[in-house]
Amino acid sequence: MSISVDVLFQVTYGLYIVTAESEGKINGCLINTLCQVNSEPPTFQVILNKLNLTHEYIAKSGRFGVSILDQNVPFEFLGRFGFRSGRQTEKIDHTITLLRSPEGVPIVGNYALSYLSCEVFKTVDVDTHTLFIGKLLSAEPLSSGIPLTYTYYREVKKGKTARNAPTYVSLEKTPSTFQEASMAKYMCNVCGYVYDPALGDPDSGVAAGTPFESLPDTWVCPVCGVGKDQFSKM
Ligand SMILES: Cc1cc2nc3c(=O)[nH]c(=O)nc-3n(C[C@H](O)[C@H](O)[C@H](O)COP(=O)(O)O)c2cc1C
């Protein structure tokens, strides 16, 4: 059997925040596994790792919301939902614009172009993950912009995939193009974000051309928030 991970990286996805509420608590996480599976009635799937708190909330409540993200969403926001669990941190805090669908399903409004709200009618056990299939209850636009794709996240934003994502590929298996690293690049040991001095970190005010060694000690990984000491030279 031959499986080229380069082929797996050519499969295209969007990136979304999926949300759910259970016993008065709301949580959400970043996913790439939203897919429309039927049109009559409109039906959508999301695939969640069983370890994720959002999985627990969807399984308990039988409902989920989805925010379709704007391409211009900052890295910090993606890191909050894609690399941190609601088990350790309060993700839905005062910085989050929490909306409700007409059915009362919670929706994260920040950087959302539109939302979907779904009611689960079928689940499929896929070992470490569960595929939740939901009937669409409502869907409305919220703002205008270009939807964020996985390709844009990886190739333009230089983002990585979290370990709990179904599409996670361990670093040893990443394709050759992603292993081509100059000596000056540094990788975050926690989330895999690569600091490239040629690009800098404009979202954090670090100009292109700034060597890693010159970053201030207060600088943190724009994806997962850990300090410089958690980076390794590539
Ligand atoms: C680019 C990207 C895509 C992801 N896609 C998924 C996904 O489709 N399903 C999933 O369960 N987790 C996915 N994750 C991982 C979750 O977002 C991550 O484990 C999150 O911390 C879970 O938070 P929670 O425990 O609060 O639910 C993805 C992460 C990233 C960075």
PDBQT file of the ligand as one rigid body, heavy atoms in Angstrom, charges set to zero:
ROOT
HETATM    1  C1  LIG A 301      -6.326  23.852  10.900  1.00  0.00    +0.000 C 
HETATM    2  C2  LIG A 301      -7.027  23.044  11.972  1.00  0.00    +0.000 A 
HETATM    3  C3  LIG A 301      -8.088  22.206  11.628  1.00  0.00    +0.000 A 
HETATM    4  C4  LIG A 301      -8.731  21.451  12.610  1.00  0.00    +0.000 A 
HETATM    5  N1  LIG A 301      -9.775  20.634  12.259  1.00  0.00    +0.000 NA
HETATM    6  C5  LIG A 301     -10.387  19.891  13.197  1.00  0.00    +0.000 A 
HETATM    7  C6  LIG A 301     -11.509  19.059  12.857  1.00  0.00    +0.000 A 
HETATM    8  O1  LIG A 301     -11.988  19.017  11.732  1.00  0.00    +0.000 OA
HETATM    9  N2  LIG A 301     -12.061  18.295  13.857  1.00  0.00    +0.000 N 
HETATM   10  C7  LIG A 301     -11.567  18.316  15.146  1.00  0.00    +0.000 A 
HETATM   11  O2  LIG A 301     -12.093  17.598  16.004  1.00  0.00    +0.000 OA
HETATM   12  N3  LIG A 301     -10.532  19.120  15.486  1.00  0.00    +0.000 NA
HETATM   13  C8  LIG A 301      -9.951  19.899  14.555  1.00  0.00    +0.000 A 
HETATM   14  N4  LIG A 301      -8.899  20.714  14.914  1.00  0.00    +0.000 N 
HETATM   15  C9  LIG A 301      -8.393  20.668  16.298  1.00  0.00    +0.000 C 
HETATM   16  C10 LIG A 301      -9.268  21.422  17.309  1.00  0.00    +0.000 C 
HETATM   17  O3  LIG A 301      -9.587  22.712  16.855  1.00  0.00    +0.000 OA
HETATM   18  C11 LIG A 301      -8.469  21.516  18.632  1.00  0.00    +0.000 C 
HETATM   19  O4  LIG A 301      -8.189  20.209  19.105  1.00  0.00    +0.000 OA
HETATM   20  C12 LIG A 301      -9.171  22.333  19.709  1.00  0.00    +0.000 C 
HETATM   21  O5  LIG A 301      -8.212  22.683  20.685  1.00  0.00    +0.000 OA
HETATM   22  C13 LIG A 301     -10.310  21.597  20.397  1.00  0.00    +0.000 C 
HETATM   23  O6  LIG A 301     -10.871  22.453  21.363  1.00  0.00    +0.000 OA
HETATM   24  P1  LIG A 301     -11.974  21.977  22.416  1.00  0.00    +0.000 P 
HETATM   25  O7  LIG A 301     -11.368  20.889  23.266  1.00  0.00    +0.000 OA
HETATM   26  O8  LIG A 301     -12.256  23.227  23.210  1.00  0.00    +0.000 OA
HETATM   27  O9  LIG A 301     -13.169  21.485  21.660  1.00  0.00    +0.000 OA
HETATM   28  C14 LIG A 301      -8.291  21.519  13.951  1.00  0.00    +0.000 A 
HETATM   29  C15 LIG A 301      -7.251  22.400  14.303  1.00  0.00    +0.000 A 
HETATM   30  C16 LIG A 301      -6.610  23.151  13.331  1.00  0.00    +0.000 A 
HETATM   31  C17 LIG A 301      -5.494  24.074  13.733  1.00  0.00    +0.000 C 
ENDROOT
TORSDOF 0
